[in-house]
Amino acid sequence: MTAPNELRLLPWSGPDGKPCYLSTDDRSGYVSGLADNIEAVQLGTAAELLEEASETLDDQDAAPEEMRRLAKELTGALRDVLRVATSRGHLLAASEPRP
């Protein structure tokens, strides 16, 4: 069974925005695979937004509404990427051999 410090932070939130965790020894299970796929989509979306942000910031005629929309989307993407990084960091730490 998975130790409490080896829970996987999932890339979605539960009720009231609380984090969701997965406790399993099977990293190839359905929920683990679903989480991997969602993380890949989130990282891809963040990469696309980064490119869009670079283009928009270079555009001297970008409207304030466009900048606010972009900032809101970047904030969401950054939140997702931080959650993925946290989850993967915990997975790496959990998979390291114990002394």
Jmol script that loads the backbone (N, CA, C; Angstrom):
load data "model"
ATOM      1  N   MET A   1       0.845  -1.194   0.000  1.00  0.00           N
ATOM      2  CA  MET A   1       0.000   0.000   0.000  1.00  0.00           C
ATOM      3  C   MET A   1       0.881   1.244   0.000  1.00  0.00           C
ATOM      4  N   THR A   2       0.380   2.320  -0.564  1.00  0.00           N
ATOM      5  CA  THR A   2       1.110   3.570  -0.659  1.00  0.00           C
ATOM      6  C   THR A   2       1.216   4.247   0.707  1.00  0.00           C
ATOM      7  N   ALA A   3       2.417   4.710   1.032  1.00  0.00           N
ATOM      8  CA  ALA A   3       2.610   5.452   2.279  1.00  0.00           C
ATOM      9  C   ALA A   3       1.981   6.839   2.135  1.00  0.00           C
ATOM     10  N   PRO A   4       1.541   7.458   3.234  1.00  0.00           N
ATOM     11  CA  PRO A   4       0.884   8.760   3.159  1.00  0.00           C
ATOM     12  C   PRO A   4       1.718   9.831   2.445  1.00  0.00           C
ATOM     13  N   ASN A   5       3.043   9.779   2.564  1.00  0.00           N
ATOM     14  CA  ASN A   5       3.871  10.798   1.919  1.00  0.00           C
ATOM     15  C   ASN A   5       4.103  10.478   0.444  1.00  0.00           C
ATOM     16  N   GLU A   6       3.522   9.375  -0.050  1.00  0.00           N
ATOM     17  CA  GLU A   6       3.678   8.993  -1.444  1.00  0.00           C
ATOM     18  C   GLU A   6       2.393   9.170  -2.236  1.00  0.00           C
ATOM     19  N   LEU A   7       1.438   9.900  -1.709  1.00  0.00           N
ATOM     20  CA  LEU A   7       0.204  10.167  -2.424  1.00  0.00           C
ATOM     21  C   LEU A   7       0.509  11.030  -3.649  1.00  0.00           C
ATOM     22  N   ARG A   8      -0.185  10.767  -4.734  1.00  0.00           N
ATOM     23  CA  ARG A   8       0.021  11.558  -5.950  1.00  0.00           C
ATOM     24  C   ARG A   8      -0.984  12.700  -5.980  1.00  0.00           C
ATOM     25  N   LEU A   9      -0.488  13.911  -6.112  1.00  0.00           N
ATOM     26  CA  LEU A   9      -1.342  15.076  -6.294  1.00  0.00           C
ATOM     27  C   LEU A   9      -1.896  15.014  -7.705  1.00  0.00           C
ATOM     28  N   LEU A  10      -3.206  15.005  -7.829  1.00  0.00           N
ATOM     29  CA  LEU A  10      -3.840  14.906  -9.138  1.00  0.00           C
ATOM     30  C   LEU A  10      -4.001  16.288  -9.766  1.00  0.00           C
ATOM     31  N   PRO A  11      -4.084  16.337 -11.107  1.00  0.00           N
ATOM     32  CA  PRO A  11      -4.125  17.637 -11.790  1.00  0.00           C
ATOM     33  C   PRO A  11      -5.509  18.278 -11.837  1.00  0.00           C
ATOM     34  N   TRP A  12      -6.369  17.928 -10.921  1.00  0.00           N
ATOM     35  CA  TRP A  12      -7.671  18.560 -10.825  1.00  0.00           C
ATOM     36  C   TRP A  12      -7.991  18.771  -9.357  1.00  0.00           C
ATOM     37  N   SER A  13      -8.941  19.649  -9.122  1.00  0.00           N
ATOM     38  CA  SER A  13      -9.335  19.979  -7.750  1.00  0.00           C
ATOM     39  C   SER A  13     -10.653  19.317  -7.414  1.00  0.00           C
ATOM     40  N   GLY A  14     -10.861  19.148  -6.137  1.00  0.00           N
ATOM     41  CA  GLY A  14     -12.120  18.614  -5.652  1.00  0.00           C
ATOM     42  C   GLY A  14     -13.057  19.749  -5.280  1.00  0.00           C
ATOM     43  N   PRO A  15     -14.069  19.427  -4.494  1.00  0.00           N
ATOM     44  CA  PRO A  15     -15.003  20.467  -4.056  1.00  0.00           C
ATOM     45  C   PRO A  15     -14.277  21.607  -3.345  1.00  0.00           C
ATOM     46  N   ASP A  16     -14.751  22.786  -3.582  1.00  0.00           N
ATOM     47  CA  ASP A  16     -14.184  23.990  -2.962  1.00  0.00           C
ATOM     48  C   ASP A  16     -12.726  24.219  -3.331  1.00  0.00           C
ATOM     49  N   GLY A  17     -12.279  23.649  -4.465  1.00  0.00           N
ATOM     50  CA  GLY A  17     -10.911  23.870  -4.921  1.00  0.00           C
ATOM     51  C   GLY A  17      -9.857  23.120  -4.132  1.00  0.00           C
ATOM     52  N   LYS A  18     -10.280  22.179  -3.297  1.00  0.00           N
ATOM     53  CA  LYS A  18      -9.316  21.419  -2.489  1.00  0.00           C
ATOM     54  C   LYS A  18      -8.574  20.416  -3.371  1.00  0.00           C
ATOM     55  N   PRO A  19      -7.293  20.158  -3.065  1.00  0.00           N
ATOM     56  CA  PRO A  19      -6.511  19.219  -3.874  1.00  0.00           C
ATOM     57  C   PRO A  19      -7.042  17.792  -3.759  1.00  0.00           C
ATOM     58  N   CYS A  20      -6.853  17.042  -4.844  1.00  0.00           N
ATOM     59  CA  CYS A  20      -7.218  15.620  -4.870  1.00  0.00           C
ATOM     60  C   CYS A  20      -5.933  14.805  -4.938  1.00  0.00           C
ATOM     61  N   TYR A  21      -5.933  13.675  -4.256  1.00  0.00           N
ATOM     62  CA  TYR A  21      -4.758  12.813  -4.232  1.00  0.00           C
ATOM     63  C   TYR A  21      -5.157  11.394  -4.620  1.00  0.00           C
ATOM     64  N   LEU A  22      -4.190  10.669  -5.143  1.00  0.00           N
ATOM     65  CA  LEU A  22      -4.382   9.271  -5.505  1.00  0.00           C
ATOM     66  C   LEU A  22      -3.437   8.420  -4.665  1.00  0.00           C
ATOM     67  N   SER A  23      -4.000   7.388  -4.071  1.00  0.00           N
ATOM     68  CA  SER A  23      -3.206   6.438  -3.299  1.00  0.00           C
ATOM     69  C   SER A  23      -3.255   5.104  -4.027  1.00  0.00           C
ATOM     70  N   THR A  24      -2.138   4.740  -4.663  1.00  0.00           N
ATOM     71  CA  THR A  24      -2.069   3.461  -5.364  1.00  0.00           C
ATOM     72  C   THR A  24      -0.612   3.064  -5.586  1.00  0.00           C
ATOM     73  N   ASP A  25      -0.399   1.787  -5.660  1.00  0.00           N
ATOM     74  CA  ASP A  25       0.927   1.277  -6.009  1.00  0.00           C
ATOM     75  C   ASP A  25       1.031   1.044  -7.511  1.00  0.00           C
ATOM     76  N   ASP A  26      -0.090   1.148  -8.227  1.00  0.00           N
ATOM     77  CA  ASP A  26      -0.147   0.870  -9.664  1.00  0.00           C
ATOM     78  C   ASP A  26      -0.071   2.178 -10.451  1.00  0.00           C
ATOM     79  N   ARG A  27       1.136   2.529 -10.872  1.00  0.00           N
ATOM     80  CA  ARG A  27       1.324   3.770 -11.634  1.00  0.00           C
ATOM     81  C   ARG A  27       0.830   3.645 -13.074  1.00  0.00           C
ATOM     82  N   SER A  28       0.376   2.440 -13.465  1.00  0.00           N
ATOM     83  CA  SER A  28      -0.148   2.263 -14.816  1.00  0.00           C
ATOM     84  C   SER A  28      -1.660   2.071 -14.786  1.00  0.00           C
ATOM     85  N   GLY A  29      -2.289   2.367 -13.664  1.00  0.00           N
ATOM     86  CA  GLY A  29      -3.734   2.227 -13.529  1.00  0.00           C
ATOM     87  C   GLY A  29      -4.492   3.299 -14.292  1.00  0.00           C
ATOM     88  N   TYR A  30      -5.805   3.136 -14.342  1.00  0.00           N
ATOM     89  CA  TYR A  30      -6.663   4.040 -15.103  1.00  0.00           C
ATOM     90  C   TYR A  30      -6.547   5.493 -14.633  1.00  0.00           C
ATOM     91  N   VAL A  31      -6.679   5.733 -13.340  1.00  0.00           N
ATOM     92  CA  VAL A  31      -6.650   7.109 -12.829  1.00  0.00           C
ATOM     93  C   VAL A  31      -5.260   7.718 -13.009  1.00  0.00           C
ATOM     94  N   SER A  32      -4.208   6.922 -12.829  1.00  0.00           N
ATOM     95  CA  SER A  32      -2.853   7.430 -13.064  1.00  0.00           C
ATOM     96  C   SER A  32      -2.679   7.831 -14.526  1.00  0.00           C
ATOM     97  N   GLY A  33      -3.179   7.001 -15.437  1.00  0.00           N
ATOM     98  CA  GLY A  33      -3.091   7.311 -16.870  1.00  0.00           C
ATOM     99  C   GLY A  33      -3.892   8.548 -17.223  1.00  0.00           C
ATOM    100  N   LEU A  34      -5.080   8.670 -16.641  1.00  0.00           N
ATOM    101  CA  LEU A  34      -5.909   9.855 -16.872  1.00  0.00           C
ATOM    102  C   LEU A  34      -5.187  11.102 -16.379  1.00  0.00           C
ATOM    103  N   ALA A  35      -4.595  11.021 -15.198  1.00  0.00           N
ATOM    104  CA  ALA A  35      -3.853  12.153 -14.648  1.00  0.00           C
ATOM    105  C   ALA A  35      -2.664  12.508 -15.540  1.00  0.00           C
ATOM    106  N   ASP A  36      -1.947  11.497 -16.037  1.00  0.00           N
ATOM    107  CA  ASP A  36      -0.814  11.748 -16.943  1.00  0.00           C
ATOM    108  C   ASP A  36      -1.280  12.486 -18.203  1.00  0.00           C
ATOM    109  N   ASN A  37      -2.406  12.049 -18.766  1.00  0.00           N
ATOM    110  CA  ASN A  37      -2.932  12.685 -19.982  1.00  0.00           C
ATOM    111  C   ASN A  37      -3.356  14.127 -19.725  1.00  0.00           C
ATOM    112  N   ILE A  38      -4.024  14.359 -18.616  1.00  0.00           N
ATOM    113  CA  ILE A  38      -4.457  15.719 -18.290  1.00  0.00           C
ATOM    114  C   ILE A  38      -3.245  16.619 -18.053  1.00  0.00           C
ATOM    115  N   GLU A  39      -2.227  16.102 -17.369  1.00  0.00           N
ATOM    116  CA  GLU A  39      -1.007  16.891 -17.164  1.00  0.00           C
ATOM    117  C   GLU A  39      -0.362  17.247 -18.502  1.00  0.00           C
ATOM    118  N   ALA A  40      -0.340  16.314 -19.440  1.00  0.00           N
ATOM    119  CA  ALA A  40       0.250  16.583 -20.760  1.00  0.00           C
ATOM    120  C   ALA A  40      -0.523  17.686 -21.479  1.00  0.00           C
ATOM    121  N   VAL A  41      -1.835  17.652 -21.390  1.00  0.00           N
ATOM    122  CA  VAL A  41      -2.659  18.700 -21.998  1.00  0.00           C
ATOM    123  C   VAL A  41      -2.389  20.042 -21.324  1.00  0.00           C
ATOM    124  N   GLN A  42      -2.312  20.043 -19.998  1.00  0.00           N
ATOM    125  CA  GLN A  42      -2.061  21.285 -19.263  1.00  0.00           C
ATOM    126  C   GLN A  42      -0.705  21.888 -19.644  1.00  0.00           C
ATOM    127  N   LEU A  43       0.317  21.046 -19.758  1.00  0.00           N
ATOM    128  CA  LEU A  43       1.641  21.544 -20.136  1.00  0.00           C
ATOM    129  C   LEU A  43       1.644  22.062 -21.570  1.00  0.00           C
ATOM    130  N   GLY A  44       0.929  21.379 -22.449  1.00  0.00           N
ATOM    131  CA  GLY A  44       0.819  21.838 -23.829  1.00  0.00           C
ATOM    132  C   GLY A  44       0.105  23.175 -23.932  1.00  0.00           C
ATOM    133  N   THR A  45      -0.955  23.322 -23.168  1.00  0.00           N
ATOM    134  CA  THR A  45      -1.693  24.585 -23.146  1.00  0.00           C
ATOM    135  C   THR A  45      -0.810  25.718 -22.628  1.00  0.00           C
ATOM    136  N   ALA A  46      -0.036  25.446 -21.600  1.00  0.00           N
ATOM    137  CA  ALA A  46       0.871  26.460 -21.050  1.00  0.00           C
ATOM    138  C   ALA A  46       1.905  26.881 -22.093  1.00  0.00           C
ATOM    139  N   ALA A  47       2.440  25.932 -22.852  1.00  0.00           N
ATOM    140  CA  ALA A  47       3.423  26.256 -23.892  1.00  0.00           C
ATOM    141  C   ALA A  47       2.799  27.131 -24.973  1.00  0.00           C
ATOM    142  N   GLU A  48       1.568  26.810 -25.362  1.00  0.00           N
ATOM    143  CA  GLU A  48       0.873  27.621 -26.369  1.00  0.00           C
ATOM    144  C   GLU A  48       0.608  29.033 -25.856  1.00  0.00           C
ATOM    145  N   LEU A  49       0.184  29.135 -24.599  1.00  0.00           N
ATOM    146  CA  LEU A  49      -0.071  30.451 -24.007  1.00  0.00           C
ATOM    147  C   LEU A  49       1.201  31.275 -23.890  1.00  0.00           C
ATOM    148  N   LEU A  50       2.307  30.633 -23.594  1.00  0.00           N
ATOM    149  CA  LEU A  50       3.581  31.340 -23.510  1.00  0.00           C
ATOM    150  C   LEU A  50       3.933  31.961 -24.858  1.00  0.00           C
ATOM    151  N   GLU A  51       3.735  31.194 -25.921  1.00  0.00           N
ATOM    152  CA  GLU A  51       3.996  31.723 -27.264  1.00  0.00           C
ATOM    153  C   GLU A  51       3.046  32.874 -27.590  1.00  0.00           C
ATOM    154  N   GLU A  52       1.761  32.708 -27.253  1.00  0.00           N
ATOM    155  CA  GLU A  52       0.781  33.771 -27.484  1.00  0.00           C
ATOM    156  C   GLU A  52       1.138  35.022 -26.683  1.00  0.00           C
ATOM    157  N   ALA A  53       1.587  34.840 -25.445  1.00  0.00           N
ATOM    158  CA  ALA A  53       1.954  35.976 -24.604  1.00  0.00           C
ATOM    159  C   ALA A  53       3.125  36.740 -25.211  1.00  0.00           C
ATOM    160  N   SER A  54       4.111  36.022 -25.723  1.00  0.00           N
ATOM    161  CA  SER A  54       5.264  36.673 -26.345  1.00  0.00           C
ATOM    162  C   SER A  54       4.828  37.519 -27.538  1.00  0.00           C
ATOM    163  N   GLU A  55       3.935  36.950 -28.354  1.00  0.00           N
ATOM    164  CA  GLU A  55       3.442  37.684 -29.525  1.00  0.00           C
ATOM    165  C   GLU A  55       2.615  38.902 -29.108  1.00  0.00           C
ATOM    166  N   THR A  56       1.763  38.727 -28.120  1.00  0.00           N
ATOM    167  CA  THR A  56       0.898  39.822 -27.680  1.00  0.00           C
ATOM    168  C   THR A  56       1.712  40.943 -27.054  1.00  0.00           C
ATOM    169  N   LEU A  57       2.723  40.608 -26.273  1.00  0.00           N
ATOM    170  CA  LEU A  57       3.552  41.633 -25.648  1.00  0.00           C
ATOM    171  C   LEU A  57       4.363  42.410 -26.677  1.00  0.00           C
ATOM    172  N   ASP A  58       4.665  41.770 -27.802  1.00  0.00           N
ATOM    173  CA  ASP A  58       5.382  42.461 -28.876  1.00  0.00           C
ATOM    174  C   ASP A  58       4.468  43.365 -29.692  1.00  0.00           C
ATOM    175  N   ASP A  59       3.160  43.175 -29.563  1.00  0.00           N
ATOM    176  CA  ASP A  59       2.180  43.943 -30.331  1.00  0.00           C
ATOM    177  C   ASP A  59       1.871  45.255 -29.602  1.00  0.00           C
ATOM    178  N   GLN A  60       2.350  46.346 -30.153  1.00  0.00           N
ATOM    179  CA  GLN A  60       2.136  47.664 -29.547  1.00  0.00           C
ATOM    180  C   GLN A  60       0.664  48.065 -29.526  1.00  0.00           C
ATOM    181  N   ASP A  61      -0.153  47.444 -30.381  1.00  0.00           N
ATOM    182  CA  ASP A  61      -1.567  47.796 -30.486  1.00  0.00           C
ATOM    183  C   ASP A  61      -2.484  46.845 -29.711  1.00  0.00           C
ATOM    184  N   ALA A  62      -1.915  46.000 -28.874  1.00  0.00           N
ATOM    185  CA  ALA A  62      -2.735  45.050 -28.112  1.00  0.00           C
ATOM    186  C   ALA A  62      -3.663  45.822 -27.176  1.00  0.00           C
ATOM    187  N   ALA A  63      -4.932  45.464 -27.217  1.00  0.00           N
ATOM    188  CA  ALA A  63      -5.943  46.131 -26.397  1.00  0.00           C
ATOM    189  C   ALA A  63      -5.820  45.708 -24.932  1.00  0.00           C
ATOM    190  N   PRO A  64      -6.173  46.595 -24.007  1.00  0.00           N
ATOM    191  CA  PRO A  64      -6.127  46.253 -22.582  1.00  0.00           C
ATOM    192  C   PRO A  64      -6.973  45.014 -22.246  1.00  0.00           C
ATOM    193  N   GLU A  65      -8.130  44.867 -22.923  1.00  0.00           N
ATOM    194  CA  GLU A  65      -8.983  43.702 -22.674  1.00  0.00           C
ATOM    195  C   GLU A  65      -8.262  42.420 -23.069  1.00  0.00           C
ATOM    196  N   GLU A  66      -7.518  42.478 -24.175  1.00  0.00           N
ATOM    197  CA  GLU A  66      -6.763  41.316 -24.627  1.00  0.00           C
ATOM    198  C   GLU A  66      -5.660  40.973 -23.617  1.00  0.00           C
ATOM    199  N   MET A  67      -5.020  41.990 -23.081  1.00  0.00           N
ATOM    200  CA  MET A  67      -3.957  41.767 -22.096  1.00  0.00           C
ATOM    201  C   MET A  67      -4.530  41.162 -20.810  1.00  0.00           C
ATOM    202  N   ARG A  68      -5.693  41.639 -20.371  1.00  0.00           N
ATOM    203  CA  ARG A  68      -6.333  41.086 -19.167  1.00  0.00           C
ATOM    204  C   ARG A  68      -6.740  39.631 -19.383  1.00  0.00           C
ATOM    205  N   ARG A  69      -7.307  39.330 -20.555  1.00  0.00           N
ATOM    206  CA  ARG A  69      -7.694  37.961 -20.868  1.00  0.00           C
ATOM    207  C   ARG A  69      -6.468  37.055 -20.848  1.00  0.00           C
ATOM    208  N   LEU A  70      -5.405  37.527 -21.474  1.00  0.00           N
ATOM    209  CA  LEU A  70      -4.171  36.751 -21.530  1.00  0.00           C
ATOM    210  C   LEU A  70      -3.593  36.542 -20.122  1.00  0.00           C
ATOM    211  N   ALA A  71      -3.610  37.587 -19.307  1.00  0.00           N
ATOM    212  CA  ALA A  71      -3.097  37.466 -17.931  1.00  0.00           C
ATOM    213  C   ALA A  71      -3.913  36.454 -17.137  1.00  0.00           C
ATOM    214  N   LYS A  72      -5.239  36.449 -17.329  1.00  0.00           N
ATOM    215  CA  LYS A  72      -6.100  35.493 -16.634  1.00  0.00           C
ATOM    216  C   LYS A  72      -5.789  34.067 -17.077  1.00  0.00           C
ATOM    217  N   GLU A  73      -5.632  33.859 -18.389  1.00  0.00           N
ATOM    218  CA  GLU A  73      -5.322  32.524 -18.903  1.00  0.00           C
ATOM    219  C   GLU A  73      -3.931  32.064 -18.457  1.00  0.00           C
ATOM    220  N   LEU A  74      -2.968  32.988 -18.450  1.00  0.00           N
ATOM    221  CA  LEU A  74      -1.624  32.643 -17.995  1.00  0.00           C
ATOM    222  C   LEU A  74      -1.618  32.279 -16.513  1.00  0.00           C
ATOM    223  N   THR A  75      -2.427  32.968 -15.719  1.00  0.00           N
ATOM    224  CA  THR A  75      -2.529  32.661 -14.293  1.00  0.00           C
ATOM    225  C   THR A  75      -3.046  31.247 -14.087  1.00  0.00           C
ATOM    226  N   GLY A  76      -4.082  30.869 -14.834  1.00  0.00           N
ATOM    227  CA  GLY A  76      -4.614  29.512 -14.744  1.00  0.00           C
ATOM    228  C   GLY A  76      -3.597  28.476 -15.189  1.00  0.00           C
ATOM    229  N   ALA A  77      -2.899  28.772 -16.286  1.00  0.00           N
ATOM    230  CA  ALA A  77      -1.887  27.835 -16.797  1.00  0.00           C
ATOM    231  C   ALA A  77      -0.733  27.694 -15.816  1.00  0.00           C
ATOM    232  N   LEU A  78      -0.322  28.797 -15.217  1.00  0.00           N
ATOM    233  CA  LEU A  78       0.765  28.738 -14.231  1.00  0.00           C
ATOM    234  C   LEU A  78       0.347  27.905 -13.022  1.00  0.00           C
ATOM    235  N   ARG A  79      -0.901  28.064 -12.595  1.00  0.00           N
ATOM    236  CA  ARG A  79      -1.418  27.270 -11.479  1.00  0.00           C
ATOM    237  C   ARG A  79      -1.360  25.775 -11.828  1.00  0.00           C
ATOM    238  N   ASP A  80      -1.783  25.435 -13.065  1.00  0.00           N
ATOM    239  CA  ASP A  80      -1.757  24.036 -13.499  1.00  0.00           C
ATOM    240  C   ASP A  80      -0.331  23.495 -13.565  1.00  0.00           C
ATOM    241  N   VAL A  81       0.576  24.285 -14.134  1.00  0.00           N
ATOM    242  CA  VAL A  81       1.969  23.841 -14.277  1.00  0.00           C
ATOM    243  C   VAL A  81       2.615  23.664 -12.899  1.00  0.00           C
ATOM    244  N   LEU A  82       2.314  24.549 -11.980  1.00  0.00           N
ATOM    245  CA  LEU A  82       2.844  24.423 -10.620  1.00  0.00           C
ATOM    246  C   LEU A  82       2.333  23.138  -9.964  1.00  0.00           C
ATOM    247  N   ARG A  83       1.060  22.814 -10.173  1.00  0.00           N
ATOM    248  CA  ARG A  83       0.497  21.587  -9.619  1.00  0.00           C
ATOM    249  C   ARG A  83       1.186  20.365 -10.236  1.00  0.00           C
ATOM    250  N   VAL A  84       1.416  20.394 -11.564  1.00  0.00           N
ATOM    251  CA  VAL A  84       2.115  19.282 -12.232  1.00  0.00           C
ATOM    252  C   VAL A  84       3.531  19.144 -11.676  1.00  0.00           C
ATOM    253  N   ALA A  85       4.229  20.264 -11.535  1.00  0.00           N
ATOM    254  CA  ALA A  85       5.601  20.225 -11.014  1.00  0.00           C
ATOM    255  C   ALA A  85       5.625  19.678  -9.588  1.00  0.00           C
ATOM    256  N   THR A  86       4.686  20.102  -8.776  1.00  0.00           N
ATOM    257  CA  THR A  86       4.607  19.623  -7.400  1.00  0.00           C
ATOM    258  C   THR A  86       4.337  18.121  -7.374  1.00  0.00           C
ATOM    259  N   SER A  87       3.380  17.695  -8.182  1.00  0.00           N
ATOM    260  CA  SER A  87       3.033  16.276  -8.238  1.00  0.00           C
ATOM    261  C   SER A  87       4.210  15.433  -8.708  1.00  0.00           C
ATOM    262  N   ARG A  88       4.858  15.871  -9.777  1.00  0.00           N
ATOM    263  CA  ARG A  88       5.982  15.102 -10.312  1.00  0.00           C
ATOM    264  C   ARG A  88       7.175  15.126  -9.368  1.00  0.00           C
ATOM    265  N   GLY A  89       7.364  16.227  -8.670  1.00  0.00           N
ATOM    266  CA  GLY A  89       8.434  16.290  -7.674  1.00  0.00           C
ATOM    267  C   GLY A  89       8.200  15.287  -6.558  1.00  0.00           C
ATOM    268  N   HIS A  90       6.949  15.172  -6.128  1.00  0.00           N
ATOM    269  CA  HIS A  90       6.618  14.196  -5.090  1.00  0.00           C
ATOM    270  C   HIS A  90       6.799  12.780  -5.616  1.00  0.00           C
ATOM    271  N   LEU A  91       6.428  12.547  -6.882  1.00  0.00           N
ATOM    272  CA  LEU A  91       6.597  11.215  -7.458  1.00  0.00           C
ATOM    273  C   LEU A  91       8.075  10.841  -7.540  1.00  0.00           C
ATOM    274  N   LEU A  92       8.902  11.813  -7.926  1.00  0.00           N
ATOM    275  CA  LEU A  92      10.342  11.552  -8.001  1.00  0.00           C
ATOM    276  C   LEU A  92      10.905  11.232  -6.619  1.00  0.00           C
ATOM    277  N   ALA A  93      10.499  12.021  -5.636  1.00  0.00           N
ATOM    278  CA  ALA A  93      11.002  11.797  -4.278  1.00  0.00           C
ATOM    279  C   ALA A  93      10.545  10.433  -3.756  1.00  0.00           C
ATOM    280  N   ALA A  94       9.316  10.042  -4.102  1.00  0.00           N
ATOM    281  CA  ALA A  94       8.791   8.771  -3.617  1.00  0.00           C
ATOM    282  C   ALA A  94       9.470   7.590  -4.288  1.00  0.00           C
ATOM    283  N   SER A  95       9.967   7.787  -5.512  1.00  0.00           N
ATOM    284  CA  SER A  95      10.584   6.671  -6.234  1.00  0.00           C
ATOM    285  C   SER A  95      12.083   6.526  -5.948  1.00  0.00           C
ATOM    286  N   GLU A  96      12.663   7.491  -5.235  1.00  0.00           N
ATOM    287  CA  GLU A  96      14.084   7.398  -4.885  1.00  0.00           C
ATOM    288  C   GLU A  96      14.279   6.290  -3.854  1.00  0.00           C
ATOM    289  N   PRO A  97      15.371   5.559  -3.991  1.00  0.00           N
ATOM    290  CA  PRO A  97      15.629   4.493  -3.016  1.00  0.00           C
ATOM    291  C   PRO A  97      15.807   5.067  -1.606  1.00  0.00           C
ATOM    292  N   ARG A  98      15.291   4.370  -0.659  1.00  0.00           N
ATOM    293  CA  ARG A  98      15.415   4.802   0.736  1.00  0.00           C
ATOM    294  C   ARG A  98      16.679   4.216   1.334  1.00  0.00           C
ATOM    295  N   PRO A  99      17.377   5.012   2.155  1.00  0.00           N
ATOM    296  CA  PRO A  99      18.602   4.504   2.791  1.00  0.00           C
ATOM    297  C   PRO A  99      18.327   3.433   3.800  1.00  0.00           C
TER     298      PRO A  99
END
end "model"
wireframe off; spacefill off
backbone 0.3
color backbone group
